[in-house]
Amino acid sequence: TGCASINYYAQSAQGQFELIQKREDIDSLLEQETLSPKLRKQLLTVLQLRKFSIKQLGLPDNNSYLSYADLKRKYVIWNIFATEEFSLTPVKWCYLIVGCLDYRGYFNETDARQHAKELKQTGHDIYLGGVSAYSTLGWFDDPVLNTMLQWNDIRLATVMFHELAHQQLYIKNDTEFNEAFAETIAYIGVKTWLKHKNNEQKYKEYEQSQRQEEQFLSLVIKYKELLNKLYQSSENKDFMRQQKRLLMEKMSDEYNALSKHWERNPYAAWFASGLNNAKLAAIATYRKYVPALLTIYEMLDKDLNQFYRFANLLSTCNQMRRKKILEKREIKFEC
């Protein structure tokens, strides 16, 4: 175990060092005549989004996203989610500084796949996914990565606001809250940004995509509840294994019917690559408390300063108390 931990931290340090080594100042890049028009436009958008995040969203004003790093690959890290065969509770891994998380990240895809294989051999459900961005929580000056520039401007804005929100507030050992808080700020940020741009068409498209996401999440939650009920029953393993497979198939069928008339089908690939407990657990981790946080934002008159004060006070509560406050949508509370 000790050797495994040393090796894991070594690859983490090496991966982070690679990012630092490859950083290039964006202003300096923009002065280069040989810079491609496409990259120039993207980097200018990054600077505009960064400025907007500081002035309009009150997110940290530091050196993040003032540099660019081309990693020559599609993803910066690969995250592993794992659950028991008959459980939707993700395995937790604990680290220095950030505390315990519901996933384990690797800078090297081969290492990630090897660890995922080992976990699968012990009977775990595994979900391995590539990640295009992450935050060092202010420990380093995060660069914008080539992996982030493969999307459209709305997706880029979403990810930048999400990662900067982690620098605004991060609670050790509470992945569900941290990710929901960052997702909430990203949603608020993108809507505000599109309004400032007076781009009604893009705003409508974003709203539609969010409605589709809510439908998708409702479907996931519905089948998670059915699966939880199955796993908590006294049925034998063979029966549960059969029912688990049938429920996953029904979920895919229901999604196909739901998305049949959608102009875009953003979750088709997610379903096509197969379903298991770990995959469903990963979705819940990121979105569980978003509806509650958005309701509280509305209750606070859509005032981000008030919302940040609320979130900071909430961070002083223990995890169980924090969960109850969010479930009840309380804006006045004591820890």
N, C-alpha and C positions, 0 to 999 in steps of 0.2 A: 504493500500500500504506500509506503514511504517513497519507494522508487517511482511508482506510478504518479504520485503527486509532484515529485521533482520534475519528471519528464513533462507533465502537463503544464506546469508553470514555466518551464523552459520554452516550450513551443509558444506559449502566450506572450512571453517576453520577446521572443524572436519575431513573432508576427507583428507586435506593436512597433518594434524597432524598424521593421521593414517600412511601415507606414511613415514613420518619422524621417527615415532616410530618403524616401521618394517624394516628400513634400516639396512643392514649388510655390513660391509666392504668386498669387493670382494677379496682382497688379503688374508684376514683372512679366508674367506670361502675356498679358494683354498688350504690352509694349512691343512684343515680338511680331514682326511682319509675316513670319512664316506660320503663325498660328492659324489653324483651319477656321474658316468662317463659322462652322457649326459649333466647334468648341468655344470660340470667342463668345458667341451668343449665349451658350449655356453658362459660361463662367460669369458673364454680366448678369444673367438671371440669378445666379447664386448670390452675388453681392447685393442685388436688389432685395432678394428674399431675406438675407441676413439683416439688412438695414430695417426692413419692415418688421422683422421679429423683435428687434430691440425697441423701436419707436412705437409700434402699434400694439404689440403683444406683451411688452415688458419682460421679454426673455433675456438671458444673460448677455451682457456686452463684454465679450472677451475676444480672444484670437481664433476661436473656432470658425471654420469655413472661410478663412482668409487665404488658405493655401489649397493646392490641388495635388492629388497623388494618383498616378496611373499604375494600377497593380497588374495590368495585363491579364486579368482574369474576370470572370463574370460575377463572382461573389467574393466578399472580403472574408467572411467566416462561414462555417457550416454548424448549425445548431442541432443537437440531438435531444428529442423529447422521448421519455420512456415511461411506460406504465406496466403494472402487472397484467396478466392475461384477462383477469376479471375485475378490473378496477379502472376508474377514470382519474384517479389521483396521480399526478406526475411524480416521478422520482425526483428528489431534491439533491442538488450538489452544492456544497458550501465552499466558499473561496475567501481568501484574504481580501480585505477592503470592502467588497460589495456584499458580503454575506451569502445567504443561501438563495439559489435560483432554481426554477423548475426546468432548467435545460443546461446543457454543457456545450460550449462552443470551441471549435477548432479552426485555426487558420489554414490548416492543411486538410484538403478533402480526403486524401487517403487515410490519414489518421482518424478522421471522423468516421469514415466508413468501417474501419477496423474495429473501433470501439462499439459502433452500432451493431456490427456483426456479433461481437462477443456478448452484448446484452441480449440480442435476439436468441442466441444459443442457450441462454439461461431461462428462456420462456417469456421474455418481456415483449410487449408490443413496442415497436420503434417507429419514430417519425424523424427523418433526417431531411433538413431543409437548408438551402443556401440563403444567406443574409447579405443584403447589399449595403447596409450601414449599421453602425452601432455608436454608442457614446462612451467616452472614457470618464464621464461624469465630472469633467473639468480638470482631471489630473494631467491631461495633455491638451495641446491645441489641435482639436480634431480637424483634419482636412476634408474637403469634399472629395469623394472618390469617383473614379471612372465608373464604378459599379452603380453609382447613384445617378449617373447621367444617361442611362439607357432608357429612362422613362420620359413621359411628357412633363410639362411644367407643374401641373397640379400634383402629380405623384411626387415630384422632387420637393415641392413645397411641403407636402404632407410629411415626408420623411425628415426634412430639415427641422420643421417645427416640433415633430415628435422627439427627435434626438436632443434638441435644445431644451425641451421640457424636462428631460431627465436631469439636465444640469440645474434646472430651476428647483427641482425637488426630487429626492430619491430616498426611500425608506429601506433600510437594510432588512432583508429576509421577507419582503412582501412583494413578490413579483406581480401578483394580480393587481394590487393597487398601483404600483409604479407604471405598469404598462397601460392601465386604464386612464391614469392621469395624463400620460403622454399622448394617448390616442384622443382624449378629450380636447387637449390644447391644440393638437393638430387639426381636428375638425373645426373648432372655433376659428383657428388661424386661417385656414384655407378659405372658409366662408367670408371672413373679414377681408382677406386679400383680394378675392374675386370681386367683392363689392367695391373696393377701392379702385380696381381696374375698370369698373363699369362694363364688365364683359358678361352681359346677360345670358348669352348662349352657353358659355362655359359654366356659369353659375347653375343654370338649369341642368346641364349634363352632370355636374357634381352632385346636385341634389338627387337626381335620378339614381346615380351610382350608390349613394348612401342609402336610398330606399331599398335598392336591391341587396345591399349588404345587410340591412336589417332583416330582410326576408330570409336571407341565407343563415344569419345567426339564429333567428327564431327556429329554423329547421334543425340546426345543430343542437340547440338547447332542448328541443322536443325529444330528439332521439337520445340525447344524453340522459334525460330523465327516465326514458324507457329502459335504457341499458343499466342505469343505476339500480332501478327496481329489480331487474333480472339478477344483477350481481349480488344483491342483498338477500335474494331468495335462498331457500334451502335446497334448490334443485341440484342434481349431480352435475359434474363438470362436462360430461358429454352433451347433456341437454342444453346447458348454458352456452357451450361452444356452438351448437347448431343454431340456437336462437340468436346469438350474437351475429352470426353470419347473415341470417335472414333479416335482422333489423338493419344491418349495414346496407343490404341490397335494397330494402324498402326505402331507406333514406336516399339512395342514389336515384331510384325511380321517381320519388317525390320531387327531387330537385329537377330532374329532366322535365317533368310536367310543369313545374313552376317557371322554369327558365325558357320554355318552348317559344314564347313570343318576345323574349328580350332581344333587343337589337344587338347587344353585346353579351357575351357569356363569360364573365371573368372567372368563374369558379369551375369551369369545365375541366381544366387540367388537374385541378385539385381533386376532383372526384375520380377522374380517369386513372390517376396513379394509385388508387386503392385507399380503403378506409380502415382505420383501426382505432383503438382507444387513445393511443398517444397523439394521433392526429387531431382527434376531437378535443383532447386536453389542451393542446397548443392553442387552439382557437379560443377556448374559454379563458385561458390565461390572459390574453390580450384585451378582451372585450367585456369581461364580466361586470365591471362596475361603471362602464361608460354611461349607460342610461341614467344611473343615479347621479353621477357627477354633472351630467348635462342638465338634469332637473334642478340641482342645487345651484348651478350657474344661472339659470333662469330666475330662481328664487332670490338670488343676490343682485337682481336687476342687470344681469349681463355685464357686471363690472369685474374685469379681470383682477384688479388690485384686491377687491374684496374676496374674490375666489381664491387667489393665492394665499391670502391671510387665513382663510378657512382651511385650505389644504395643509398649510404649515402647522396650524393648531391641531388638525387631525393627525398629523405625523407624531405628535407627542403621546397619543393614545396607544395602548397595546393593540395587537392585530385583531383580537376578538372584539374589543370595544369599537375599533375603527369599522369593522364589518357591520356591526349592528347600527352604527350611526348612518352608514351609507344605505343600508337596507330600509331604514325609516325615513331617509331624506331629511335628517335633522340639520339645521344650520346653527342652532344654539345648543351647546352641549358642554359637558365636563368630562374629562378623562378619568 
